[in-house]
Amino acid sequence: MSDRNKAFISYAWRDNQPFSGGGKGWVSTFVDRLCKHLDRELPRAVAKDPIWLDYEQMRGNHNIADHIRTKLEASRLLVPIQR
């Protein structure tokens, strides 16, 4: 598998609130559904180059961790999500 990602999803963890009724946050739900849709439409492409979502709870004043920086640099597309 490649270390390259199709997309890097950037969001504030505090914005990843669940829809009414609980469950996973809306950003996580969006990414899961996007991955499933792409896997159905482009199965080899998604398996080769996945979408990456950071589940670490970083704050705005934190430095970007080396792991996150590496993932961002290896991504073809940055998808910023802002509330």
C-alpha positions in Angstrom: 0.0 0.0 0.0 1.2 3.5 -0.8 2.0 6.1 1.9 0.2 8.6 -0.3 -3.3 9.8 0.6 -6.0 11.0 -1.7 -7.1 13.6 0.8 -6.3 15.0 4.2 -9.4 16.1 6.1 -8.6 19.0 8.4 -11.2 19.9 11.0 -11.5 21.1 14.6 -12.3 18.1 16.9 -14.7 20.2 18.9 -16.8 20.7 15.7 -17.1 16.9 15.2 -20.4 16.8 17.1 -22.8 14.0 16.6 -26.1 14.5 14.8 -29.1 14.6 17.1 -29.6 11.1 18.4 -25.9 10.6 19.3 -23.5 8.4 17.5 -20.3 9.5 15.7 -19.6 13.1 15.0 -20.7 14.5 11.6 -17.2 14.9 10.3 -16.4 11.3 11.1 -19.7 10.2 9.5 -19.0 12.3 6.4 -15.5 10.8 5.9 -16.8 7.2 6.5 -19.6 7.7 4.0 -17.2 9.3 1.5 -14.8 6.4 1.8 -17.6 3.9 1.3 -18.9 5.7 -1.7 -15.4 6.0 -3.3 -14.7 2.4 -2.5 -17.8 1.4 -4.3 -17.1 3.7 -7.3 -13.3 3.5 -7.4 -12.3 0.5 -5.3 -8.7 0.2 -6.4 -8.0 3.9 -6.2 -9.2 4.2 -2.6 -7.4 1.1 -1.4 -4.3 2.5 -2.9 -4.7 6.1 -1.8 -7.0 6.4 1.3 -8.5 9.5 2.8 -6.8 10.4 6.0 -8.6 11.9 9.0 -6.8 12.9 12.2 -8.6 11.7 15.3 -6.1 13.3 17.7 -7.6 16.1 19.7 -5.2 18.9 19.0 -5.9 22.4 20.1 -5.3 25.5 18.0 -2.2 26.5 20.0 -0.5 23.1 19.6 2.3 22.4 17.2 1.5 20.1 14.4 2.8 16.7 15.3 5.4 15.2 12.9 3.0 12.3 12.1 0.3 14.8 11.0 2.7 16.9 9.1 3.9 13.8 7.2 0.4 12.7 6.4 -0.5 16.2 5.2 2.6 16.4 3.0 1.7 13.0 1.5 -1.8 14.0 0.6 -2.9 15.1 -2.8 -5.8 17.2 -1.6 -6.5 19.2 1.6 -10.1 19.3 2.6 -10.6 22.0 5.3 -13.8 21.7 7.2 -14.8 24.8 9.2 -18.0 25.3 11.1 
